[in-house]
Amino acid sequence: MLKISSIKRYYRQLLAFIEKNILLSLRIKSDFFLRMLNPFISLLLLFFIYNLLFRQGLTIGYWNHDNYALFLLISISLQFTLSIRSRYNTLFIREKYWKTLSATMVAPVNRFTLLAGVLVSELVINSIPLIALFVITLILYPISILFIFFFLLVYFLIYLTFASIGLFMSAFSISNEKIVPYIRLIMRFVMLFSCVSYPKEILPSEFSYFVLINPFYYFFDLLRLMWYIGIDFDLAVSYITPVHLILIILLPILFTIIALYVFDSVYKKYGITGY
């Protein structure tokens, strides 16, 4: 049974970790503003391309002229979410070469604090653009409170999953950096076939197998459909499969457990190396 003193200590550790991450992220103002702008800039070209395609009456999967802007707005918000996996790596590498990581790891810090601390601090840092995007999307494509709740739930589970991937990568960043480029390469291929900002039907049929075996495709597809279900219920439901629901329930839990275990195991076995 947890003691009140243990809960208070964990809470203080978490708040200190969150405050530290926020202040460090805001240390270089130009870098912070570029982080806020990059997701918008990266999808601007896609907006022009889709506008040209869909205004001709083209339909690709369930993407069409009436909803492509909605899905691009969701894609922009996802860019902020997906960046958390690199933020973990940046944080631990910085601490490693500043030679302050040892003090953090020696202190009685719960490993879950490391996961939750970065997760919450990144939410706070990205809150302004995320709230702005949410309000704009809600004005342009209004849906009921019930579907908003389901959308935010799926969004959080995706966020937790990629935070766990970030913690997993960080374990090797501090203990065996040679492995990190290979993990990044694998993630690039995985994200390529995740269809974050485009329908899977736009890819050549030869690549459809790689999309269908990619669990992240089902994450992002379900997130789009969770909003669209409040606009065109019958069409959206027809695209939701049991695989979507099973993966969004199981994988965030599984990834979190694996990330915490790997981080703890790798650090205990190899310690901090490479500086």
N, C-alpha and C positions, 0 to 999 in steps of 0.2 A: 504494500500500500504506500502511495506517495505521501511524504510528509509535506506540510505547509511550507517549511523552510526550503525544501528541495524545489518546490514549484516556484517560490519567490526567486531563488537563485537562478533557475532556468529562465524565468521571465526577465530578470536583470541582464543576464548574458545575451538573450535575444535582442533586447532593446539596444544594448551597447553595440552589438554586431550590426544591427540595422542602421543605427546612427553613423557608425564608422563608414559603412559602405556608401551611404548617401553622400556624406561629406567628401569622400574620396572621388566619387563619380562627378561631383560638381566642382572639383578642384580646377579643372581646365574647362572654362566656359565654352570655348569654341568647339571642343570635342563633344561636349554635351549637346549643343545645338545641332551639330552635324548628325549625331545619333538620332535626334528627333526628326530631322528632315529626310534622312536616307530612305526610310520605308516609303515615303510619298514619292520621292524622286524615282526610285527603282520601279514603281508600277505606273508611272506617268505614261511611258511609251505604250504599255499594254492597254491603257485606257483608249489611246488614239487608235490602236490597231483594232480593238474590239468594237469601238464605235463605228469604224469603217465596215467591219464584217457584219455586225448584227443589224445595222440600219438597212441592210439589203434584204432583211427578213430571214436571215439564216438562223437556224436553231442547231446547237451542238449539245447533245445530251439534254439536260434540262436548262442549259444556258440559252438565253435569248435576249432580244433587244430590251425587254422589260426588266430583266433582273441582273444583267451583267455588271452594272454599276454597283448594285448591292453586294455582289460577290467580290468585287474588287475592293470595296470598303472593308469588308471582312478580312480580305487578304492583307490589307495594310495593317490592320490591328494585329493580325497574326505575325507580321514581321517583328513587331515589338516583343511578342511572346517568344518567338523562336530564337531571338538574340540572347536569351538568358543562358543558353548552353555555352556561348562564347564568353559571357560575363563571368561565369565561374572560373573559367580558364584564366582570363585576364586578372581576376582578383588574386588567385593563388600564385600565379607567376609573379605578379607584382610583389606580393608579400614574401615570396621566396627570395627574390633578388634584392629586396630591401633588408633581408635577413631578420624579418619580424615574424615569419611564419612559425619558427620553432617555439617562440613564446606562446603563440596562439594554441599550438597543438599540445604543448606541455601542460598548459592550464587545463583545469577540469572542465573542458567544454564538451557538452554533449554533441555527438556528430549530427544529430538531428537539428541542432542549432545552426550548424553550417548550412544545411539545406534550407531551413526555414528563413534564416537571416537574409540570405541573398534573394530568395524568392519574394519576401515581403518588401525589401528595400527596392528591388527592381520594379515592383508594382507601384510603389510610391513615386519613384523617379519618372515612370512612364504614365502616371495617372492623368496628367493634363491632356496629352494627345489621345490617350485611350478614351477618356470621358468625352472629349470633343468629337471623336469618331463615332462613339456610341450615340451621342445626341443627334448628330447629322444623319446617321443611318436610321434612327428612330423617327426622325421628322420626314425623311424621304420614303421610308418603308415601314410605317407603323404596324406594330403587332401587339397582341395582348400581353398582360403581365405574366401569365402562365408560361408562354413561349419564351419570354425574356428570361425567366428563371431557368428554363432548360438550356437555353443558349449559353447563359453565364456559367452554368454548371459544367457543360461540356468544355467551355473555354478554360475554366480553371483546371480541369483534369488534363487538358493538353498542356497547360502551363506547368503543372506539377511534373508531368512526364518529361518535358524538355529541361526542367530544372534538375531532375534526376540524371538525365544524360550529361548535363554540364558537370555535376558532381562526380560522375563516373570518369569523365575525361580528366578532371582536375586531379584525380588520384594518380594518374600517370604523368601529368604535367609536373608534379612535385617529386615524383619518385623515379620515373623512367620516361623522359621526354622523347626518346626515340620512337616510342609507340604512338604518340599523339598524332603525327602526320598521317599515319595509316588509318587511325580512327576518323580523322577529318575527311580523308578521301572516301572512306566507306559512307560517311554521313552525306557527302556531296551526291553520291550516286543514289542513296536512299531518298534524299530530298528532291532530286531530279524527277523521280517517279512517284512523288507524293501528291502532285497536282495541287499545290497550295493556291496558285492564282490562275489556273486554267483547267478546263474540263479534260478528263482522261481521253475522251473521244478525239481530241485534237492530235493525239500522238499516233504514229503509225501503228497498225494493228499488230505488227511483230513485237511491239513493246508492251502491249496490254497485259501480258502475263506478269511483267515486273511490277506493274501498278497493282494488280489484283492480289499479289502476295505481300504487298507493302502495307504494314499495319497503319502507318501514318496517313496513307491515302484515306482510309476509313475514318480517321480522326477528323481531317479537314473537310471531307465530304459531309460528315454528320454535322459539323458545326454550321456549314452553309445551309444544310437542310433544316436545322433547328430554327433558323430564322425564317427561312422560306416557307416552313410549314404553317406559319401564321398568315401567310399571304395566299398560297395555293395549297391547301391541305392535301387534297387528293393526289396531286402531282408529286409533292414532296414525300408523302408517305410511301408512294409506289417505288421510290428509290432507296428507302431505308430498309436494310436487311438485318437479320439476326447477328451477322458478323459485325456490323457497325456497333451494335449495342453490347455484345460480349467483349469486344476489344476495348471499348471506352470504359468499361467497368473494371476489367481485369488488369490491363497493361499499366495504368498509372500506379496501382498498388504494387505490381510485380517489379516495375522499373525502380520505384522508390526503395524497396527492400534490397534489390540487387545493388543499387548505387551505394547505399549506406554500407552494405557488407563489403563490397569491393574497395571502397575508399578506406574503410577501417583496416581491412586485410593487407592491402598494398602498402599503406603507410606503415603499419606495424612491421611488415617484412623488410621493406627497403628504406624507410625513413625518407629524409630529404636529400636528394642527390642532384648533381649537375651544376653546382655554382661554387 
